[in-house]
Amino acid sequence: MESDSSGICDPLPAGTAFGIFVHEWLETIDFTDPDWSCLEPLWLRRGLSGPIPEAALRTRLAATLAADLGGFTLQEVPRHATFREHPFLFAVDAIDLDALNALLSRLDPGWRPLPTRDALRGYVTGVIDLIVHHKDRYSIIDYKTNRLARYDAQTLAQAVAHHRYTLQALLYTVAVDRLLARFQPGYDPHRHLGPVHYLFIRGTVAGTSHGIHTFAFPPPLLDEARRILGMAAAAYR
C-alpha cells in the first residue's frame, strides 16, 4: 500500500493511512453491490485529514471494480468466491539467494538483486489482499495505492522493479499453489492456478487492463522456485 510522490495532479492523499483506508474498504464491501455510504465513516475512522474527496474516490474505486482482469471484473465476483486478507505461512530451508536473484532477473529485467549472504532458512509469512475463484481458476489480487507519474505498462514495470514486487508475486503464487495442492480436489496448476494482478488503484480504467501489472508463473518455474527456497515438491508433482 506504498505511495510514491510525483508531480501528478491527484486529489487523493498519499501515505500509509490512505492505503489502509482503500484496503479496508475493498476488504469489507460486496463487489457486486458496493456500499458507498461507508466511505466517509471509514475515512474519519482512519484519521485522514480534510474533507473526503468522495467523487474522486468513487471514480477510482468504481474503475477498479470494473477493470478487466483477463476476462472478468471484480464487480462480477460474489463474496463467496473470494478469500480476503488471506494469511499464509510456509517453511523454507537454505534459500540460495544467488539462484533466487538469477531467477527473478529472468522474470524482471529491472530486478534489483537482493544482497547475497549465507543461505537463509526459516518461515515466509504474509497476507494476500484477495484470492478470487472464477471459472475454476484462482487469481491473486494485490491492491497498490502508489502515486506514479503515469500508469502505462512501462511505468508500472519500473515501479514493480523498484519495490521488488516480482518477489512478492512469486511468493504469493507459491503460497496459493501450496494451498490448492492440499485442498483443491484434482488440483492441476495448469487448470486451477491463475495469475497475480497488481491493481494500481489510481490508474485503473473500467473495461480495460490499464493500471494493472500481471504476473503468470508456469508450474515448471514454480518447481524451480521451490528448489531455490529449499521446499519439498508439491504432492501433485
Secondary structure as UniProt FT lines:
FT   HELIX           16..28
FT   TURN            31..32
FT   HELIX           36..38
FT   HELIX           39..45
FT   TURN            46..47
FT   HELIX           54..65
FT   HELIX           74..76
FT   HELIX           79..81
FT   STRAND          82..95
FT   HELIX           97..107
FT   TURN            109..110
FT   STRAND          120..134
FT   TURN            135..136
FT   STRAND          137..144
FT   HELIX           153..163
FT   HELIX           165..183
FT   TURN            185..186
FT   HELIX           189..192
FT   STRAND          193..200
FT   HELIX           201..203
FT   TURN            206..207
FT   TURN            210..211
FT   STRAND          212..215
FT   HELIX           219..229
FT   TURN            235..236
//
